[in-house]
Amino acid sequence: MAKCEICEKSIAHGNKISIARSHVSRRTSRTFKPNLRKVKAIVNGDTKTISVCSKCLRSGKVTRA
């Protein structure tokens, strides 16, 4: 399952609206996936490979090994 191991961000669900925006907007379901990266990080003094979203990487919540 796509999930950030730091902030627990996971898949979100929503609607996709058709391109032809008439008064009858047709909607289908879609999923929004987080932007995950596999990173070697230091967790509790050990080096582990974890999946982390790019927002956590940019903000400095992860210390890379």
C-alpha positions as CSV (number, residue, x, y, z in Angstrom):
1,M,0.0,0.0,0.0
2,A,1.2,3.5,-0.8
3,K,1.9,5.2,2.5
4,C,4.5,7.5,3.9
5,E,6.2,6.0,7.0
6,I,6.8,9.4,8.6
7,C,3.5,11.4,8.3
8,E,1.2,8.4,7.4
9,K,0.0,10.1,4.2
10,S,-1.8,7.6,2.0
11,I,-4.1,7.2,-1.0
12,A,-7.0,9.7,-1.1
13,H,-10.2,9.3,-3.2
14,G,-12.1,11.9,-5.2
15,N,-14.0,12.6,-8.4
16,K,-12.7,13.2,-11.9
17,I,-14.8,15.6,-13.8
18,S,-15.2,15.2,-17.6
19,I,-13.5,17.7,-20.0
20,A,-16.7,18.8,-21.6
21,R,-18.2,20.8,-18.8
22,S,-21.8,20.9,-19.7
23,H,-24.6,21.4,-17.2
24,V,-24.5,17.6,-16.7
25,S,-21.0,17.1,-15.4
26,R,-20.1,13.5,-15.6
27,R,-18.0,12.3,-12.7
28,T,-16.0,9.1,-12.3
29,S,-14.0,8.2,-9.2
30,R,-10.2,8.5,-9.1
31,T,-7.4,8.1,-6.6
32,F,-4.8,10.6,-5.5
33,K,-1.5,8.9,-4.7
34,P,1.3,10.4,-2.5
35,N,4.6,11.3,-4.1
36,L,6.7,8.6,-2.4
37,R,10.4,8.0,-2.7
38,K,12.5,5.0,-1.4
39,V,15.2,6.5,0.8
40,K,17.9,5.1,3.0
41,A,17.4,6.8,6.3
42,I,18.6,6.6,9.9
43,V,15.8,5.3,12.1
44,N,16.6,4.7,15.8
45,G,20.3,4.5,15.0
46,D,20.0,1.9,12.2
47,T,20.0,2.4,8.5
48,K,16.8,1.4,6.9
49,T,15.2,1.8,3.5
50,I,11.8,3.4,4.0
51,S,9.2,5.0,1.7
52,V,8.8,8.7,2.4
53,C,6.7,11.4,0.7
54,S,8.6,14.3,-1.0
55,K,7.1,16.8,1.5
56,C,8.8,15.1,4.4
57,L,12.1,15.0,2.5
58,R,11.9,18.7,1.7
59,S,11.0,19.7,5.2
60,G,13.9,17.8,6.8
61,K,11.9,15.3,8.8
62,V,14.1,12.5,7.5
63,T,17.9,12.2,8.1
64,R,19.4,10.4,5.1
65,A,22.1,7.8,5.6
